Every structure is written in structure tokens, then in C-alpha cells.
Amino acid sequence: MTAPESPERSAADSDPGSAIPLSEAVRVWARVAALSFGGPAGQIAVMHRILVEEKKWIGEARFLHALNFCMLLPGPEAQQLATYVGWLLHRTRGGLIAGTLFVLPGLLAIMALSWLYAAYGDVGAVEAFFFGLKAAVIAIVLEAVRRIGRRALANKVMWSIAAAAFAAIFFLGVPFPLIVLAAAAIGYAGGRSGARAFAAGGAGHGGETGGGVLDRETVLGEDIPDHARPTFGWSLRVAGILLALWLGPVVLLAAWLGPDHVFARISIFFSQMAVVTFGGAYAVLAYVAQQAVETFGWLEPGEMLDGLGMAETTPGPLIMVTQFVGFMGAYRGATGLSPMVAGTLGGLLTTWVTFVPCFLWIFLGAPFVERLRGNRALAAALATVTAAVVGVILNLGLWFALHSLFREVRAVERGPFDFDLPVPASIDVASAVLTLAALLAVFKFRIGTGWVLAGCAAGGIAWRAATGG
């Protein structure tokens, strides 16, 4: 159904979503989930097209306000945005339905691919398939830098913030949360001061958002719904329930199996990730890649790229790659269980502790954020965070490129500087050729993500077949 442009609403109607049958909302959220390919930018664009332009359930300004709030949170902003809008329209159950459906297709797809990878990942065509995907992933991440940067870096100040964020993380190893919090503080101060460089307060990132649907023309309207007005009692109850669902399994596993057991480590690490990883999916993946590969030894660098290739080719948040990481960590590290059973449990555990906190952030914070619509200082803070995220994503792209294109990478430590450099003689010619082809396809010929992924996968299989490698 299509909502009327100026829906009739009585003062007694405390639930704007009552104009939308819940069954219709379920169908729409399932459709959004099924089309959610291409990373957060593509997913946000799909939601905008369906929810704002087609259904007119929510207006342009409110959609962008919700997006900017979700960008400031740790975790996947697209899934959190779906939860936020679902909550606005149909209360808590609407948020649960929207957020869960957004994750479900990716959960099923990544689990199936993880089984395939664990069973056959080092054999013939399967290994070659993922070898080809790595080249496409590098191009896709770098294209995300361009796409987000085009919208976020509107002036020299924002360019400087992006450059500083990249230098801080690549050369100095500054933690992601400190970079994001520093950017937010700078933006907030700049917005309060009225400086022109911060006045635009950015719309966030992800896809083109034209349309210009006014809030008053939508089902939700301009007013704050009654259920979106924060009360201490409701906030306390929802926080208690979600904290128990999130941290209960973590505490039980650590107490039962010991903190050094792989299941306990998975639950603790990804719970920490849910709290400290800001800046969207790509920034999260940089943190996960470095910790999973270098600290825990659950994966090799190339395998992390394989996992990201899975996430890029399946619907749902890119952060679903963490399910693959948890699967492989438990597959290799759990004792007393079949490796496949252990991997399955590890993957499901990872997904649980990754996404339950997302519901907590939205249900606890969104009622208060709804009251801050139109706050210029907050908008400036969010826009500055987006600029810093451009630098963080560039770091991720270079990290992947170094470990994909070169067989050897050496660490450089000089004073406060600590970074990696490639060994030129160790370059992987096949990977370099495929990566160059992917870059040309994405940047010069504007070929879609799906075609680039498919082409690189086919190229990897063909290369290995021709060389016998």
C-alpha cells in the first residue's frame, strides 16, 4: 500500500504506524533486507528509496537525522537505521522486526558459505573463487572512500580532519574510538561557534538521497510520537532486558568454560567490539581484521579478505563478516566438539553479541535523540565524524591491499610511528592484475558491484586454471 501524501491523524492517535498494518511493514522490511547488497551506502540508498520516496512512511529530514545518529553509534549504521525507523513506526516490536529481518538473510548466507569454505576452501575452484574476490574487495573499499568523501569532505577543514584521521590510525595506531570522539568534539565545538566550515552539518553518507519528501507529507508526520517520548521507567526496563540478553551468555561462558576458551574469547572480544567500534562497517572491519589476525590468530590476512568477499556478495550488513571470523575461530580452536558444530556455534554466538547491543543503543538512545532534531551543533559533530571515517576507511583499504598484493610485509617502528610497508619483490602478479582490472571497472567504467565481484571471481578461477596454481 502507498500512504497518502497528507495522512489524517487524530490527537488521540499515539501510534503513527497504526496507519500501516504490521503485516505490510513485515513485507516491506523483508524486501529491504533482500535488496540490501553493496555495503552501507547501497543499503541506506535502498531504504531511502523505499521508505521515503516510494512509501512516504518517513520524511527526508527525519530519515537523515536518524541516519546521522546511527553513524555516531558503534556498529552497523544501516541495521541500526532500520531498527530506528521500525521503532518510530511500530514501537519496540517494529524495531525488533525491522532490525532482525535486516540481519537474517546475511546470517543464513554467511553460515552456508562458512561451511563451504571450511570444508573446501583450500581446494581448487573454491580457493580460486575467493582469490578473485579479494581484488574486487580492495576496489570496493576504495570506491567507498570516494563515494563517502564526495559527500563528507565539503571544504578544507573536513579534508584536513580526514587526513588527520588517516595519519593517526595508519602511522600512529591511535584507537578508532579516540579518533571518532575527537572528531565529534571538534565538530560540536565548531557548530557551537558558528564557524562556516561546520555550518552545513552534513546529511551523512550512503547513496544519493534526493526526493525531498517533507516530514508533514508522510505517515509519521512532523510531531514526536507519544511512544518516542523518553520515560525513565521504560528506558530502565529496556536497558535491563537487553543487557541481560547480551551479557548473560558472555558471563556464563566465561564462568563455565574459563576465559581462555575460544567460545569465551569470541563472546568477550565481539562484545568489546560492539562497544568501541565506531564509524560504520568499514571502520569496524579494520579493527576486527587487525585483532582477529594479529592478536588471536583465528585467521590469516587473506582469509579475512575472503570473509569480506562473502559479506560483499550477500545481502545484509557488511559486519556479518564477523560471523565468518567467529566461525573459523571456533572451527579451529574448540575442543570436544565436531569442528563444524563448533564453527556453527561460534558463528551464531558472534552474531548474537554483535547485534543485540545494536538494539540496546537504538531503544535506549533514540527517544532522546528525537528531541534533538534541528540541533546545529549535533549535526556539525556528526558531519565531522563522517569526515574522520573517510580516513579510517582509507586505512582499511590500504591494509587489505598490502596483505593481498604482497606476500611479505615488514613492520616499521620509528619513535611514535608504527606501520607496515610492503616488500616489493614479494608482489603477487596475479592479484595485482585482477586488482587493477577491478579498479578500472569500478572507477573508469562505473560497473556495478555485483558484476565486479562476479568478474573477479571468474577471473580468479580462470587464472588458477590456466596456471595450475
Residue pairs with C-beta under 8 A, 6 or more apart in sequence:
1 20
1 21
1 24
2 54
2 55
2 56
3 19
3 20
3 55
3 56
3 57
3 218
3 219
5 56
5 217
6 216
6 217
7 19
7 218
7 219
7 221
9 16
9 19
9 221
14 225
14 226
14 227
15 90
15 91
15 225
15 226
15 227
16 88
16 89
16 219
16 220
16 221
16 225
17 25
17 88
17 89
17 90
17 91
17 94
17 219
17 220
19 219
20 57
20 89
20 90
20 219
22 90
22 93
22 94
22 97
25 86
25 89
25 90
25 94
25 97
25 98
26 97
26 101
28 50
28 51
28 55
29 82
29 86
29 97
29 98
29 101
29 102
30 101
31 50
32 46
32 47
32 50
32 51
32 82
32 101
32 102
33 101
33 102
33 103
33 104
33 105
33 315
33 316
34 105
34 315
35 46
35 315
36 42
36 43
36 46
36 78
36 102
36 105
36 106
36 315
36 316
36 317
37 43
37 313
37 314
37 315
37 449
37 450
38 312
38 449
38 450
39 140
39 144
39 281
39 282
39 312
39 318
39 449
40 76
40 77
40 78
40 205
40 206
40 280
40 281
40 282
40 317
40 318
41 144
41 147
41 148
41 205
41 206
41 207
42 206
42 207
42 449
43 78
43 206
43 317
44 67
44 77
44 78
44 81
44 204
44 205
44 206
44 207
45 206
45 207
45 208
45 209
46 207
47 63
47 78
47 81
47 82
47 85
48 63
48 206
48 207
48 209
48 211
51 57
51 58
51 63
51 85
52 58
52 59
52 60
52 63
52 209
52 211
52 213
52 218
53 211
53 213
55 219
56 213
56 217
56 218
56 219
57 85
57 89
57 218
57 219
57 220
58 66
58 85
58 88
58 89
58 215
58 218
58 219
58 220
59 213
59 214
59 215
59 216
59 217
59 218
59 220
59 222
60 209
60 211
60 212
60 213
60 214
60 215
61 214
61 215
61 373
62 88
62 215
62 218
62 220
62 373
63 85
63 209
64 203
64 204
64 209
65 369
65 373
66 81
66 84
66 85
66 88
66 366
66 369
67 77
67 81
67 203
67 204
67 206
68 202
68 203
68 204
68 378
68 379
68 382
68 383
69 84
69 365
69 366
69 369
69 382
70 77
70 78
70 80
70 81
70 84
70 362
71 77
71 204
71 205
71 279
71 280
71 382
71 385
71 386
71 389
72 180
72 184
72 278
72 381
72 382
72 385
73 80
73 278
73 358
73 361
73 362
73 365
74 273
74 274
74 275
74 276
74 277
74 278
74 284
74 357
74 361
75 274
75 277
75 284
75 319
75 354
75 355
75 357
75 358
75 361
76 280
76 281
76 284
76 317
76 318
76 319
76 358
77 206
77 280
77 281
78 102
78 206
78 281
78 317
79 99
79 102
79 103
79 316
79 317
79 319
79 355
79 358
80 99
80 358
80 361
80 362
82 98
82 99
82 101
82 102
83 95
83 96
83 98
83 99
83 102
83 358
83 359
83 362
84 95
84 362
84 366
85 98
86 94
86 95
86 96
86 97
86 98
86 99
87 94
87 95
87 98
87 228
87 362
87 363
87 366
88 94
88 220
88 225
88 228
88 366
88 370
89 219
89 220
90 97
91 227
92 238
92 363
95 359
95 362
95 363
96 359
99 355
99 358
99 359
99 362
102 316
102 317
103 316
103 317
103 320
103 351
103 355
104 316
105 314
105 315
105 316
106 311
106 314
106 315
106 316
106 317
106 320
107 316
107 320
107 323
107 351
109 310
109 314
109 315
109 316
110 310
110 311
110 314
110 316
110 320
110 321
110 323
110 324
110 347
111 323
111 327
111 344
111 347
111 348
113 310
113 314
113 324
114 310
114 323
114 324
114 327
114 328
114 343
114 347
115 340
115 343
115 344
116 126
117 126
117 130
117 306
117 310
117 324
117 328
118 327
118 328
118 331
118 339
118 340
118 343
119 340
120 126
121 127
121 130
121 306
124 464
125 461
125 464
127 464
128 460
128 461
128 463
128 464
128 465
129 457
129 460
129 461
130 305
130 306
130 309
130 457
130 460
131 430
131 431
131 460
131 463
131 464
132 434
132 456
132 457
132 458
132 459
132 460
132 461
132 463
133 305
133 306
133 309
133 310
133 312
133 313
133 453
133 456
133 457
133 460
134 302
134 305
134 306
134 309
134 400
134 404
134 431
134 434
134 435
134 456
135 404
135 431
135 434
135 435
135 437
135 438
135 456
135 459
135 460
136 309
136 312
136 438
136 452
136 453
136 455
136 456
136 457
137 305
137 308
137 309
137 312
137 400
138 397
138 400
138 401
138 404
138 405
138 435
138 438
138 439
139 435
139 438
139 439
139 441
139 442
139 443
139 452
140 312
140 438
140 442
140 449
140 452
140 453
141 282
141 393
141 396
141 397
141 400
142 394
142 397
142 439
142 442
143 442
143 443
144 282
144 393
145 390
145 393
145 394
145 397
146 443
147 205
148 205
148 206
148 386
148 389
148 390
148 393
149 162
149 390
151 202
151 203
151 204
151 205
151 386
152 158
152 162
152 202
152 205
152 383
152 386
152 387
152 389
152 390
153 159
153 162
153 387
153 390
154 200
154 202
155 197
156 197
157 190
157 195
157 197
157 198
158 197
158 383
158 384
158 387
159 387
161 183
161 186
161 384
161 387
161 388
161 391
162 387
162 388
162 390
162 391
162 394
163 391
164 388
164 391
165 179
165 183
165 387
165 388
165 389
165 390
165 391
165 392
166 391
166 392
166 394
166 395
167 391
168 174
168 179
168 391
169 176
169 179
169 286
169 391
169 392
169 395
170 395
170 398
170 419
171 417
171 418
171 419
172 416
172 417
172 418
173 418
173 419
175 276
176 276
176 277
176 278
176 279
176 283
176 286
176 287
176 392
177 276
177 277
177 278
179 279
179 388
179 391
179 392
180 278
180 279
180 283
180 385
180 388
180 389
181 278
182 388
183 381
183 384
183 385
183 387
183 388
184 381
184 382
184 384
184 385
185 381
186 384
187 198
187 380
187 381
187 382
187 383
187 384
187 385
188 377
188 378
188 380
188 381
188 384
190 197
190 198
190 380
190 384
191 198
191 199
191 201
191 376
191 377
191 378
191 379
191 380
191 381
192 377
192 380
198 380
198 383
198 384
199 376
199 380
200 383
201 376
201 379
201 380
201 382
201 383
202 379
202 382
202 383
202 386
203 209
204 382
204 383
204 386
205 280
205 386
205 389
215 221
215 222
216 222
224 370
224 371
228 366
228 367
228 370
229 367
229 370
230 367
230 368
230 371
234 367
235 364
235 367
238 360
238 363
238 364
239 360
239 364
242 356
242 357
242 359
242 360
242 363
242 364
243 360
245 356
246 271
246 274
246 352
246 353
246 356
246 357
246 360
247 271
249 267
249 349
249 352
249 353
250 264
250 267
250 268
250 271
250 353
253 261
253 263
253 264
253 267
253 349
254 264
254 267
254 268
257 263
257 264
258 264
259 265
259 268
261 334
262 329
262 330
262 333
262 334
262 342
262 346
263 330
263 334
263 345
263 346
263 349
265 296
265 329
266 326
266 329
266 330
266 346
266 349
266 350
266 353
267 349
267 353
269 291
269 296
270 322
270 326
270 349
270 350
270 353
270 354
271 353
271 357
273 284
273 287
273 288
273 291
273 322
273 354
274 353
274 354
274 357
274 358
275 357
276 287
277 283
277 284
277 287
277 288
278 385
279 385
279 388
279 389
279 392
280 389
280 393
281 317
281 318
281 319
282 318
282 389
282 392
282 393
282 396
283 389
283 392
283 393
283 396
284 319
285 308
285 318
285 319
285 321
285 396
286 392
286 393
286 395
286 396
286 399
288 304
288 321
288 322
288 325
289 301
289 304
289 396
289 399
289 400
290 399
292 298
292 299
292 304
292 325
292 329
293 299
293 300
293 301
293 304
296 329
298 325
298 328
298 329
298 332
298 333
299 307
299 325
299 328
299 329
301 403
301 404
302 403
302 404
303 328
304 321
304 325
304 400
304 403
305 400
305 403
305 404
306 324
307 321
307 324
307 325
307 328
308 318
308 321
308 400
309 453
309 457
310 321
310 324
311 317
311 318
311 319
311 320
311 321
311 324
312 318
312 449
312 453
313 450
313 453
314 320
319 354
320 351
322 350
322 351
322 354
323 347
323 348
323 350
323 351
323 354
324 347
325 350
326 346
326 347
326 349
326 350
326 351
327 343
327 344
327 346
327 347
327 350
328 343
328 346
329 346
330 342
330 343
330 345
330 346
330 347
330 349
331 339
331 340
331 342
331 343
331 346
332 339
333 342
334 342
334 343
334 345
334 346
337 345
372 378
399 420
401 435
402 409
402 420
402 422
403 409
404 428
404 431
404 435
405 422
405 427
405 428
405 431
405 432
405 435
406 422
406 423
406 424
406 426
406 427
406 428
407 423
407 426
407 427
407 428
408 422
408 423
408 425
408 426
409 420
409 421
409 422
409 423
410 420
410 421
410 422
410 423
411 418
411 419
411 420
412 418
412 419
412 420
412 421
430 463
430 467
430 469
433 463
434 456
434 459
434 460
434 463
437 455
437 456
437 459
438 452
438 455
438 456
441 447
441 451
441 452
441 455
442 452
447 455
463 469
